[in-house]
Amino acid sequence: MALMITDECINCDVCEPECPNDAISMGESIYEIDPHKCTECVGHFDEPQCVQICPVACIPVNPQHVETRETLWQKFDRLTGSRADAGAATSLPSQG
């Protein structure tokens, strides 16, 4: 599942530099998360870093982009090119 930033965002600027996939950018009035780049930090961290650091808890799962953990691993692979075989994700230990 990709994450999203709600209109409770206070534009504190702390989430954008924490995203390892560069999925967060400033939108028209608040920060936005590109669902095609968001892996919920799968492949990088055990927990989504933007959620961990957000002072107002305005970053829930985006209900329009529901993805399995396997799909998030495949997206990580596609974005980073880190594993040649996307099927290898099933052999990785659970990240939480």
C-alpha positions in Angstrom: 0.0 0.0 0.0 1.3 3.4 -0.8 0.9 6.1 1.8 -0.7 9.5 1.4 -0.5 12.8 3.1 -3.8 14.3 4.3 -4.9 17.9 4.5 -3.9 17.9 8.2 -0.3 18.4 6.9 1.4 21.5 8.4 4.2 21.6 5.8 6.8 21.2 8.4 9.3 19.8 5.8 10.5 16.8 7.8 9.0 14.0 5.7 10.5 14.9 2.3 14.2 14.3 3.1 13.4 11.1 5.0 11.9 9.3 2.0 14.5 6.9 0.5 12.5 6.7 -2.8 12.1 10.4 -3.3 8.3 9.8 -3.4 7.4 12.9 -1.4 7.3 16.3 -2.9 5.5 19.6 -2.3 2.1 19.8 -4.0 -0.1 22.8 -4.5 -0.7 23.4 -0.8 0.7 20.4 1.1 3.2 17.7 0.6 2.2 14.7 -1.6 3.3 11.1 -2.0 3.7 9.6 -5.4 2.1 6.2 -5.1 4.2 4.8 -7.9 7.4 5.5 -5.9 6.1 4.8 -2.4 7.1 1.3 -1.0 6.3 2.2 2.6 10.1 2.0 3.0 10.0 -1.8 2.2 13.6 -2.7 1.3 15.0 0.3 3.2 13.6 0.3 6.7 11.3 -1.7 8.9 8.8 1.1 9.3 7.8 4.0 6.9 10.1 6.8 7.9 7.7 9.6 7.0 5.1 8.1 9.4 7.7 7.8 12.1 8.8 11.4 11.9 5.5 13.2 11.1 4.6 15.4 14.1 0.8 15.5 13.3 0.2 11.9 12.2 -1.2 12.9 8.8 0.2 10.0 6.7 -2.2 7.0 6.5 -2.4 4.2 4.0 -3.8 5.4 0.7 -7.0 3.4 0.2 -6.8 3.9 -3.6 -3.4 2.1 -3.8 -3.7 -1.0 -1.7 -0.7 -3.3 -2.3 0.6 -6.5 -0.7 4.0 -6.7 0.9 5.1 -8.7 -2.1 4.0 -6.0 -4.4 5.9 -3.4 -2.4 9.0 -5.6 -2.7 8.5 -5.8 -6.5 8.1 -2.0 -6.6 11.3 -1.6 -4.5 13.1 -3.9 -7.0 11.8 -1.9 -10.0 12.9 1.4 -8.4 16.3 0.3 -7.2 17.2 -2.6 -9.6 18.6 -4.3 -6.5 17.5 -7.8 -7.3 17.4 -9.3 -10.7 14.6 -11.8 -9.8 11.5 -10.2 -8.4 10.4 -13.7 -7.3 13.3 -13.8 -4.8 11.2 -11.5 -2.6 9.3 -14.5 -1.3 12.5 -15.9 0.1 13.4 -12.8 2.1 12.6 -12.7 5.8 9.6 -10.8 7.0 10.4 -7.1 7.7 7.8 -6.7 10.4 
